[in-house]
Amino acid sequence: MLAPVVVALDGSPLSEQAIPRAVAMARRTGARLDLVHVVSPPYDPAGPHNVSPSDTQLDRELLNAARA
């Protein structure tokens, strides 16, 4: 079984340019194509030490931002 072709997209024009190439590669090889939307965490003016990766409130905010 082939590994999937994974493309991380951040909404920038440069990341969008990767899609046609990834589609072509997946078609040639018969691999699955996974598109992943990447969202940057919100800026914390107090510093990154105050933002816990396991913070459920932060998870909800990131999920809402990704849906928007």
N, CA, C and O atoms as a Maestro MAE file, in Angstrom:
{
 s_m_m2io_version
 :::
 2.0.0
}

f_m_ct {
 s_m_title
 :::
 protein
 m_atom[272] {
  # First column is atom index #
  i_m_mmod_type
  r_m_x_coord
  r_m_y_coord
  r_m_z_coord
  i_m_residue_number
  s_m_chain_name
  s_m_pdb_residue_name
  s_m_pdb_atom_name
  i_m_atomic_number
  :::
  1 25 0.848 -1.181 0.000 1 A "MET " " N  " 7
  2 3 0.000 0.000 0.000 1 A "MET " " CA " 6
  3 2 0.891 1.241 0.000 1 A "MET " " C  " 6
  4 15 1.885 1.310 0.723 1 A "MET " " O  " 8
  5 25 0.520 2.209 -0.815 2 A "LEU " " N  " 7
  6 3 1.277 3.449 -0.916 2 A "LEU " " CA " 6
  7 2 0.913 4.401 0.216 2 A "LEU " " C  " 6
  8 15 -0.218 4.420 0.700 2 A "LEU " " O  " 8
  9 25 1.889 5.179 0.617 3 A "ALA " " N  " 7
  10 3 1.624 6.226 1.599 3 A "ALA " " CA " 6
  11 2 0.840 7.336 0.904 3 A "ALA " " C  " 6
  12 15 1.034 7.574 -0.289 3 A "ALA " " O  " 8
  13 25 -0.038 8.013 1.630 4 A "PRO " " N  " 7
  14 3 -0.800 9.097 0.992 4 A "PRO " " CA " 6
  15 2 0.097 10.288 0.667 4 A "PRO " " C  " 6
  16 15 1.139 10.488 1.291 4 A "PRO " " O  " 8
  17 25 -0.320 11.061 -0.307 5 A "VAL " " N  " 7
  18 3 0.319 12.335 -0.603 5 A "VAL " " CA " 6
  19 2 -0.383 13.355 0.283 5 A "VAL " " C  " 6
  20 15 -1.600 13.520 0.198 5 A "VAL " " O  " 8
  21 25 0.382 14.041 1.138 6 A "VAL " " N  " 7
  22 3 -0.200 14.999 2.081 6 A "VAL " " CA " 6
  23 2 0.256 16.404 1.709 6 A "VAL " " C  " 6
  24 15 1.451 16.653 1.546 6 A "VAL " " O  " 8
  25 25 -0.695 17.318 1.577 7 A "VAL " " N  " 7
  26 3 -0.388 18.709 1.253 7 A "VAL " " CA " 6
  27 2 -0.919 19.582 2.374 7 A "VAL " " C  " 6
  28 15 -2.113 19.567 2.671 7 A "VAL " " O  " 8
  29 25 -0.028 20.344 2.996 8 A "ALA " " N  " 7
  30 3 -0.422 21.280 4.053 8 A "ALA " " CA " 6
  31 2 -0.709 22.631 3.414 8 A "ALA " " C  " 6
  32 15 0.145 23.204 2.737 8 A "ALA " " O  " 8
  33 25 -1.912 23.132 3.633 9 A "LEU " " N  " 7
  34 3 -2.341 24.400 3.043 9 A "LEU " " CA " 6
  35 2 -2.569 25.433 4.136 9 A "LEU " " C  " 6
  36 15 -3.198 25.149 5.155 9 A "LEU " " O  " 8
  37 25 -2.049 26.635 3.910 10 A "ASP " " N  " 7
  38 3 -2.248 27.703 4.886 10 A "ASP " " CA " 6
  39 2 -3.055 28.858 4.312 10 A "ASP " " C  " 6
  40 15 -3.187 29.904 4.948 10 A "ASP " " O  " 8
  41 25 -3.593 28.672 3.115 11 A "GLY " " N  " 7
  42 3 -4.390 29.719 2.492 11 A "GLY " " CA " 6
  43 2 -3.585 30.688 1.654 11 A "GLY " " C  " 6
  44 15 -4.160 31.568 1.013 11 A "GLY " " O  " 8
  45 25 -2.275 30.553 1.642 12 A "SER " " N  " 7
  46 3 -1.448 31.454 0.849 12 A "SER " " CA " 6
  47 2 -1.432 31.006 -0.613 12 A "SER " " C  " 6
  48 15 -1.631 29.828 -0.909 12 A "SER " " O  " 8
  49 25 -1.195 31.943 -1.518 13 A "PRO " " N  " 7
  50 3 -1.106 31.570 -2.939 13 A "PRO " " CA " 6
  51 2 -0.008 30.533 -3.198 13 A "PRO " " C  " 6
  52 15 -0.165 29.660 -4.052 13 A "PRO " " O  " 8
  53 25 1.080 30.627 -2.474 14 A "LEU " " N  " 7
  54 3 2.173 29.678 -2.674 14 A "LEU " " CA " 6
  55 2 1.746 28.258 -2.296 14 A "LEU " " C  " 6
  56 15 2.066 27.305 -3.007 14 A "LEU " " O  " 8
  57 25 1.033 28.115 -1.194 15 A "SER " " N  " 7
  58 3 0.610 26.766 -0.804 15 A "SER " " CA " 6
  59 2 -0.410 26.209 -1.791 15 A "SER " " C  " 6
  60 15 -0.443 25.000 -2.022 15 A "SER " " O  " 8
  61 25 -1.241 27.067 -2.377 16 A "GLU " " N  " 7
  62 3 -2.239 26.621 -3.351 16 A "GLU " " CA " 6
  63 2 -1.581 26.067 -4.607 16 A "GLU " " C  " 6
  64 15 -2.156 25.215 -5.284 16 A "GLU " " O  " 8
  65 25 -0.377 26.544 -4.924 17 A "GLN " " N  " 7
  66 3 0.335 26.060 -6.104 17 A "GLN " " CA " 6
  67 2 0.754 24.598 -5.972 17 A "GLN " " C  " 6
  68 15 1.060 23.951 -6.974 17 A "GLN " " O  " 8
  69 25 0.770 24.082 -4.773 18 A "ALA " " N  " 7
  70 3 1.171 22.693 -4.560 18 A "ALA " " CA " 6
  71 2 0.067 21.707 -4.945 18 A "ALA " " C  " 6
  72 15 0.343 20.534 -5.196 18 A "ALA " " O  " 8
  73 25 -1.175 22.176 -4.992 19 A "ILE " " N  " 7
  74 3 -2.301 21.270 -5.225 19 A "ILE " " CA " 6
  75 2 -2.237 20.564 -6.580 19 A "ILE " " C  " 6
  76 15 -2.343 19.338 -6.614 19 A "ILE " " O  " 8
  77 25 -2.067 21.280 -7.704 20 A "PRO " " N  " 7
  78 3 -2.031 20.570 -8.989 20 A "PRO " " CA " 6
  79 2 -0.903 19.538 -9.074 20 A "PRO " " C  " 6
  80 15 -1.080 18.462 -9.645 20 A "PRO " " O  " 8
  81 25 0.229 19.866 -8.517 21 A "ARG " " N  " 7
  82 3 1.348 18.911 -8.537 21 A "ARG " " CA " 6
  83 2 1.048 17.689 -7.686 21 A "ARG " " C  " 6
  84 15 1.372 16.562 -8.061 21 A "ARG " " O  " 8
  85 25 0.429 17.921 -6.543 22 A "ALA " " N  " 7
  86 3 0.087 16.801 -5.665 22 A "ALA " " CA " 6
  87 2 -0.973 15.917 -6.304 22 A "ALA " " C  " 6
  88 15 -0.907 14.692 -6.194 22 A "ALA " " O  " 8
  89 25 -1.952 16.524 -6.971 23 A "VAL " " N  " 7
  90 3 -2.992 15.759 -7.664 23 A "VAL " " CA " 6
  91 2 -2.351 14.889 -8.740 23 A "VAL " " C  " 6
  92 15 -2.663 13.704 -8.856 23 A "VAL " " O  " 8
  93 25 -1.454 15.482 -9.524 24 A "ALA " " N  " 7
  94 3 -0.782 14.720 -10.581 24 A "ALA " " CA " 6
  95 2 0.015 13.557 -9.995 24 A "ALA " " C  " 6
  96 15 -0.014 12.448 -10.528 24 A "ALA " " O  " 8
  97 25 0.721 13.812 -8.906 25 A "MET " " N  " 7
  98 3 1.520 12.759 -8.275 25 A "MET " " CA " 6
  99 2 0.627 11.636 -7.753 25 A "MET " " C  " 6
  100 15 0.934 10.458 -7.933 25 A "MET " " O  " 8
  101 25 -0.472 12.001 -7.112 26 A "ALA " " N  " 7
  102 3 -1.384 10.992 -6.570 26 A "ALA " " CA " 6
  103 2 -2.008 10.163 -7.693 26 A "ALA " " C  " 6
  104 15 -2.162 8.948 -7.562 26 A "ALA " " O  " 8
  105 25 -2.363 10.818 -8.788 27 A "ARG " " N  " 7
  106 3 -2.949 10.085 -9.922 27 A "ARG " " CA " 6
  107 2 -1.946 9.125 -10.545 27 A "ARG " " C  " 6
  108 15 -2.283 7.984 -10.862 27 A "ARG " " O  " 8
  109 25 -0.708 9.594 -10.721 28 A "ARG " " N  " 7
  110 3 0.327 8.738 -11.329 28 A "ARG " " CA " 6
  111 2 0.610 7.505 -10.493 28 A "ARG " " C  " 6
  112 15 0.834 6.419 -11.027 28 A "ARG " " O  " 8
  113 25 0.597 7.676 -9.195 29 A "THR " " N  " 7
  114 3 0.988 6.569 -8.313 29 A "THR " " CA " 6
  115 2 -0.195 5.796 -7.755 29 A "THR " " C  " 6
  116 15 -0.021 4.709 -7.204 29 A "THR " " O  " 8
  117 25 -1.401 6.347 -7.894 30 A "GLY " " N  " 7
  118 3 -2.572 5.694 -7.319 30 A "GLY " " CA " 6
  119 2 -2.696 5.904 -5.823 30 A "GLY " " C  " 6
  120 15 -3.441 5.195 -5.147 30 A "GLY " " O  " 8
  121 25 -1.965 6.876 -5.310 31 A "ALA " " N  " 7
  122 3 -1.985 7.151 -3.866 31 A "ALA " " CA " 6
  123 2 -3.185 8.022 -3.511 31 A "ALA " " C  " 6
  124 15 -3.727 8.733 -4.358 31 A "ALA " " O  " 8
  125 25 -3.583 7.956 -2.264 32 A "ARG " " N  " 7
  126 3 -4.637 8.829 -1.737 32 A "ARG " " CA " 6
  127 2 -4.048 10.233 -1.567 32 A "ARG " " C  " 6
  128 15 -2.864 10.376 -1.259 32 A "ARG " " O  " 8
  129 25 -4.855 11.249 -1.763 33 A "LEU " " N  " 7
  130 3 -4.429 12.633 -1.585 33 A "LEU " " CA " 6
  131 2 -5.131 13.211 -0.372 33 A "LEU " " C  " 6
  132 15 -6.360 13.231 -0.319 33 A "LEU " " O  " 8
  133 25 -4.366 13.681 0.605 34 A "ASP " " N  " 7
  134 3 -4.913 14.315 1.806 34 A "ASP " " CA " 6
  135 2 -4.516 15.786 1.808 34 A "ASP " " C  " 6
  136 15 -3.330 16.112 1.749 34 A "ASP " " O  " 8
  137 25 -5.503 16.670 1.876 35 A "LEU " " N  " 7
  138 3 -5.255 18.102 2.002 35 A "LEU " " CA " 6
  139 2 -5.500 18.490 3.451 35 A "LEU " " C  " 6
  140 15 -6.546 18.178 4.020 35 A "LEU " " O  " 8
  141 25 -4.530 19.170 4.040 36 A "VAL " " N  " 7
  142 3 -4.613 19.552 5.446 36 A "VAL " " CA " 6
  143 2 -4.534 21.068 5.536 36 A "VAL " " C  " 6
  144 15 -3.577 21.677 5.058 36 A "VAL " " O  " 8
  145 25 -5.545 21.672 6.150 37 A "HIS " " N  " 7
  146 3 -5.531 23.124 6.350 37 A "HIS " " CA " 6
  147 2 -4.800 23.423 7.657 37 A "HIS " " C  " 6
  148 15 -5.178 22.931 8.721 37 A "HIS " " O  " 8
  149 25 -3.757 24.229 7.562 38 A "VAL " " N  " 7
  150 3 -2.919 24.555 8.715 38 A "VAL " " CA " 6
  151 2 -3.313 25.932 9.234 38 A "VAL " " C  " 6
  152 15 -3.400 26.892 8.468 38 A "VAL " " O  " 8
  153 25 -3.550 26.020 10.539 39 A "VAL " " N  " 7
  154 3 -3.937 27.282 11.164 39 A "VAL " " CA " 6
  155 2 -2.876 27.653 12.188 39 A "VAL " " C  " 6
  156 15 -2.496 26.835 13.026 39 A "VAL " " O  " 8
  157 25 -2.399 28.897 12.115 40 A "SER " " N  " 7
  158 3 -1.432 29.372 13.101 40 A "SER " " CA " 6
  159 2 -2.136 29.650 14.417 40 A "SER " " C  " 6
  160 15 -3.259 30.155 14.422 40 A "SER " " O  " 8
  161 25 -1.491 29.328 15.537 41 A "PRO " " N  " 7
  162 3 -2.118 29.648 16.823 41 A "PRO " " CA " 6
  163 2 -2.205 31.156 17.009 41 A "PRO " " C  " 6
  164 15 -1.411 31.900 16.435 41 A "PRO " " O  " 8
  165 25 -3.162 31.607 17.804 42 A "PRO " " N  " 7
  166 3 -3.290 33.048 18.026 42 A "PRO " " CA " 6
  167 2 -2.043 33.608 18.710 42 A "PRO " " C  " 6
  168 15 -1.369 32.920 19.476 42 A "PRO " " O  " 8
  169 25 -1.764 34.857 18.416 43 A "TYR " " N  " 7
  170 3 -0.609 35.527 19.013 43 A "TYR " " CA " 6
  171 2 -0.888 35.812 20.486 43 A "TYR " " C  " 6
  172 15 -1.952 36.314 20.844 43 A "TYR " " O  " 8
  173 25 0.077 35.485 21.321 44 A "ASP " " N  " 7
  174 3 -0.041 35.741 22.758 44 A "ASP " " CA " 6
  175 2 1.008 36.781 23.140 44 A "ASP " " C  " 6
  176 15 2.189 36.445 23.227 44 A "ASP " " O  " 8
  177 25 0.611 38.041 23.371 45 A "PRO " " N  " 7
  178 3 1.584 39.082 23.671 45 A "PRO " " CA " 6
  179 2 2.370 38.815 24.949 45 A "PRO " " C  " 6
  180 15 3.453 39.372 25.130 45 A "PRO " " O  " 8
  181 25 1.850 37.976 25.833 46 A "ALA " " N  " 7
  182 3 2.567 37.669 27.070 46 A "ALA " " CA " 6
  183 2 3.658 36.627 26.837 46 A "ALA " " C  " 6
  184 15 4.473 36.371 27.723 46 A "ALA " " O  " 8
  185 25 3.677 36.037 25.668 47 A "GLY " " N  " 7
  186 3 4.702 35.046 25.366 47 A "GLY " " CA " 6
  187 2 4.124 33.653 25.237 47 A "GLY " " C  " 6
  188 15 3.053 33.366 25.773 47 A "GLY " " O  " 8
  189 25 4.839 32.776 24.518 48 A "PRO " " N  " 7
  190 3 4.320 31.433 24.259 48 A "PRO " " CA " 6
  191 2 4.233 30.556 25.500 48 A "PRO " " C  " 6
  192 15 3.539 29.539 25.490 48 A "PRO " " O  " 8
  193 25 4.934 30.940 26.578 49 A "HIS " " N  " 7
  194 3 4.914 30.110 27.784 49 A "HIS " " CA " 6
  195 2 3.536 30.096 28.456 49 A "HIS " " C  " 6
  196 15 3.253 29.228 29.283 49 A "HIS " " O  " 8
  197 25 2.679 31.067 28.096 50 A "ASN " " N  " 7
  198 3 1.346 31.119 28.700 50 A "ASN " " CA " 6
  199 2 0.308 30.316 27.919 50 A "ASN " " C  " 6
  200 15 -0.828 30.179 28.374 50 A "ASN " " O  " 8
  201 25 0.676 29.787 26.758 51 A "VAL " " N  " 7
  202 3 -0.261 29.023 25.938 51 A "VAL " " CA " 6
  203 2 0.122 27.557 26.010 51 A "VAL " " C  " 6
  204 15 1.194 27.152 25.560 51 A "VAL " " O  " 8
  205 25 -0.758 26.784 26.576 52 A "SER " " N  " 7
  206 3 -0.526 25.347 26.700 52 A "SER " " CA " 6
  207 2 -1.095 24.629 25.483 52 A "SER " " C  " 6
  208 15 -2.231 24.896 25.093 52 A "SER " " O  " 8
  209 25 -0.320 23.712 24.867 53 A "PRO " " N  " 7
  210 3 -0.843 22.982 23.710 53 A "PRO " " CA " 6
  211 2 -2.084 22.157 24.042 53 A "PRO " " C  " 6
  212 15 -2.857 21.819 23.145 53 A "PRO " " O  " 8
  213 25 -2.283 21.832 25.309 54 A "SER " " N  " 7
  214 3 -3.435 21.021 25.689 54 A "SER " " CA " 6
  215 2 -4.610 21.866 26.179 54 A "SER " " C  " 6
  216 15 -5.586 21.329 26.703 54 A "SER " " O  " 8
  217 25 -4.521 23.170 26.011 55 A "ASP " " N  " 7
  218 3 -5.569 24.077 26.451 55 A "ASP " " CA " 6
  219 2 -6.816 23.869 25.584 55 A "ASP " " C  " 6
  220 15 -6.788 24.147 24.385 55 A "ASP " " O  " 8
  221 25 -7.890 23.389 26.174 56 A "THR " " N  " 7
  222 3 -9.097 23.103 25.396 56 A "THR " " CA " 6
  223 2 -9.742 24.366 24.853 56 A "THR " " C  " 6
  224 15 -10.345 24.328 23.781 56 A "THR " " O  " 8
  225 25 -9.633 25.472 25.554 57 A "GLN " " N  " 7
  226 3 -10.171 26.738 25.044 57 A "GLN " " CA " 6
  227 2 -9.426 27.124 23.777 57 A "GLN " " C  " 6
  228 15 -10.046 27.544 22.799 57 A "GLN " " O  " 8
  229 25 -8.108 26.989 23.780 58 A "LEU " " N  " 7
  230 3 -7.308 27.287 22.598 58 A "LEU " " CA " 6
  231 2 -7.694 26.343 21.460 58 A "LEU " " C  " 6
  232 15 -7.801 26.771 20.311 58 A "LEU " " O  " 8
  233 25 -7.900 25.080 21.768 59 A "ASP " " N  " 7
  234 3 -8.318 24.116 20.747 59 A "ASP " " CA " 6
  235 2 -9.631 24.547 20.107 59 A "ASP " " C  " 6
  236 15 -9.780 24.477 18.887 59 A "ASP " " O  " 8
  237 25 -10.578 24.990 20.917 60 A "ARG " " N  " 7
  238 3 -11.869 25.442 20.394 60 A "ARG " " CA " 6
  239 2 -11.701 26.671 19.506 60 A "ARG " " C  " 6
  240 15 -12.322 26.766 18.447 60 A "ARG " " O  " 8
  241 25 -10.859 27.612 19.939 61 A "GLU " " N  " 7
  242 3 -10.633 28.818 19.153 61 A "GLU " " CA " 6
  243 2 -9.994 28.485 17.809 61 A "GLU " " C  " 6
  244 15 -10.373 29.046 16.782 61 A "GLU " " O  " 8
  245 25 -9.024 27.570 17.817 62 A "LEU " " N  " 7
  246 3 -8.375 27.191 16.571 62 A "LEU " " CA " 6
  247 2 -9.342 26.470 15.649 62 A "LEU " " C  " 6
  248 15 -9.322 26.690 14.438 62 A "LEU " " O  " 8
  249 25 -10.172 25.630 16.193 63 A "LEU " " N  " 7
  250 3 -11.165 24.921 15.399 63 A "LEU " " CA " 6
  251 2 -12.161 25.905 14.786 63 A "LEU " " C  " 6
  252 15 -12.509 25.791 13.611 63 A "LEU " " O  " 8
  253 25 -12.615 26.862 15.576 64 A "ASN " " N  " 7
  254 3 -13.542 27.875 15.062 64 A "ASN " " CA " 6
  255 2 -12.883 28.721 13.976 64 A "ASN " " C  " 6
  256 15 -13.522 29.050 12.976 64 A "ASN " " O  " 8
  257 25 -11.621 29.074 14.161 65 A "ALA " " N  " 7
  258 3 -10.899 29.845 13.154 65 A "ALA " " CA " 6
  259 2 -10.745 29.046 11.861 65 A "ALA " " C  " 6
  260 15 -10.874 29.597 10.768 65 A "ALA " " O  " 8
  261 25 -10.472 27.758 11.987 66 A "ALA " " N  " 7
  262 3 -10.326 26.913 10.793 66 A "ALA " " CA " 6
  263 2 -11.648 26.791 10.051 66 A "ALA " " C  " 6
  264 15 -11.672 26.793 8.821 66 A "ALA " " O  " 8
  265 25 -12.745 26.683 10.790 67 A "ARG " " N  " 7
  266 3 -14.059 26.577 10.150 67 A "ARG " " CA " 6
  267 2 -14.440 27.876 9.434 67 A "ARG " " C  " 6
  268 15 -15.099 27.852 8.394 67 A "ARG " " O  " 8
  269 25 -14.016 29.013 10.006 68 A "ALA " " N  " 7
  270 3 -14.334 30.307 9.407 68 A "ALA " " CA " 6
  271 2 -13.579 30.458 8.095 68 A "ALA " " C  " 6
  272 15 -13.705 31.483 7.425 68 A "ALA " " O  " 8
  :::
 }
 m_bond[271] {
  # First column is bond index #
  i_m_from
  i_m_to
  i_m_order
  :::
  1 1 2 1
  2 2 3 1
  3 3 4 2
  4 3 5 1
  5 5 6 1
  6 6 7 1
  7 7 8 2
  8 7 9 1
  9 9 10 1
  10 10 11 1
  11 11 12 2
  12 11 13 1
  13 13 14 1
  14 14 15 1
  15 15 16 2
  16 15 17 1
  17 17 18 1
  18 18 19 1
  19 19 20 2
  20 19 21 1
  21 21 22 1
  22 22 23 1
  23 23 24 2
  24 23 25 1
  25 25 26 1
  26 26 27 1
  27 27 28 2
  28 27 29 1
  29 29 30 1
  30 30 31 1
  31 31 32 2
  32 31 33 1
  33 33 34 1
  34 34 35 1
  35 35 36 2
  36 35 37 1
  37 37 38 1
  38 38 39 1
  39 39 40 2
  40 39 41 1
  41 41 42 1
  42 42 43 1
  43 43 44 2
  44 43 45 1
  45 45 46 1
  46 46 47 1
  47 47 48 2
  48 47 49 1
  49 49 50 1
  50 50 51 1
  51 51 52 2
  52 51 53 1
  53 53 54 1
  54 54 55 1
  55 55 56 2
  56 55 57 1
  57 57 58 1
  58 58 59 1
  59 59 60 2
  60 59 61 1
  61 61 62 1
  62 62 63 1
  63 63 64 2
  64 63 65 1
  65 65 66 1
  66 66 67 1
  67 67 68 2
  68 67 69 1
  69 69 70 1
  70 70 71 1
  71 71 72 2
  72 71 73 1
  73 73 74 1
  74 74 75 1
  75 75 76 2
  76 75 77 1
  77 77 78 1
  78 78 79 1
  79 79 80 2
  80 79 81 1
  81 81 82 1
  82 82 83 1
  83 83 84 2
  84 83 85 1
  85 85 86 1
  86 86 87 1
  87 87 88 2
  88 87 89 1
  89 89 90 1
  90 90 91 1
  91 91 92 2
  92 91 93 1
  93 93 94 1
  94 94 95 1
  95 95 96 2
  96 95 97 1
  97 97 98 1
  98 98 99 1
  99 99 100 2
  100 99 101 1
  101 101 102 1
  102 102 103 1
  103 103 104 2
  104 103 105 1
  105 105 106 1
  106 106 107 1
  107 107 108 2
  108 107 109 1
  109 109 110 1
  110 110 111 1
  111 111 112 2
  112 111 113 1
  113 113 114 1
  114 114 115 1
  115 115 116 2
  116 115 117 1
  117 117 118 1
  118 118 119 1
  119 119 120 2
  120 119 121 1
  121 121 122 1
  122 122 123 1
  123 123 124 2
  124 123 125 1
  125 125 126 1
  126 126 127 1
  127 127 128 2
  128 127 129 1
  129 129 130 1
  130 130 131 1
  131 131 132 2
  132 131 133 1
  133 133 134 1
  134 134 135 1
  135 135 136 2
  136 135 137 1
  137 137 138 1
  138 138 139 1
  139 139 140 2
  140 139 141 1
  141 141 142 1
  142 142 143 1
  143 143 144 2
  144 143 145 1
  145 145 146 1
  146 146 147 1
  147 147 148 2
  148 147 149 1
  149 149 150 1
  150 150 151 1
  151 151 152 2
  152 151 153 1
  153 153 154 1
  154 154 155 1
  155 155 156 2
  156 155 157 1
  157 157 158 1
  158 158 159 1
  159 159 160 2
  160 159 161 1
  161 161 162 1
  162 162 163 1
  163 163 164 2
  164 163 165 1
  165 165 166 1
  166 166 167 1
  167 167 168 2
  168 167 169 1
  169 169 170 1
  170 170 171 1
  171 171 172 2
  172 171 173 1
  173 173 174 1
  174 174 175 1
  175 175 176 2
  176 175 177 1
  177 177 178 1
  178 178 179 1
  179 179 180 2
  180 179 181 1
  181 181 182 1
  182 182 183 1
  183 183 184 2
  184 183 185 1
  185 185 186 1
  186 186 187 1
  187 187 188 2
  188 187 189 1
  189 189 190 1
  190 190 191 1
  191 191 192 2
  192 191 193 1
  193 193 194 1
  194 194 195 1
  195 195 196 2
  196 195 197 1
  197 197 198 1
  198 198 199 1
  199 199 200 2
  200 199 201 1
  201 201 202 1
  202 202 203 1
  203 203 204 2
  204 203 205 1
  205 205 206 1
  206 206 207 1
  207 207 208 2
  208 207 209 1
  209 209 210 1
  210 210 211 1
  211 211 212 2
  212 211 213 1
  213 213 214 1
  214 214 215 1
  215 215 216 2
  216 215 217 1
  217 217 218 1
  218 218 219 1
  219 219 220 2
  220 219 221 1
  221 221 222 1
  222 222 223 1
  223 223 224 2
  224 223 225 1
  225 225 226 1
  226 226 227 1
  227 227 228 2
  228 227 229 1
  229 229 230 1
  230 230 231 1
  231 231 232 2
  232 231 233 1
  233 233 234 1
  234 234 235 1
  235 235 236 2
  236 235 237 1
  237 237 238 1
  238 238 239 1
  239 239 240 2
  240 239 241 1
  241 241 242 1
  242 242 243 1
  243 243 244 2
  244 243 245 1
  245 245 246 1
  246 246 247 1
  247 247 248 2
  248 247 249 1
  249 249 250 1
  250 250 251 1
  251 251 252 2
  252 251 253 1
  253 253 254 1
  254 254 255 1
  255 255 256 2
  256 255 257 1
  257 257 258 1
  258 258 259 1
  259 259 260 2
  260 259 261 1
  261 261 262 1
  262 262 263 1
  263 263 264 2
  264 263 265 1
  265 265 266 1
  266 266 267 1
  267 267 268 2
  268 267 269 1
  269 269 270 1
  270 270 271 1
  271 271 272 2
  :::
 }
}
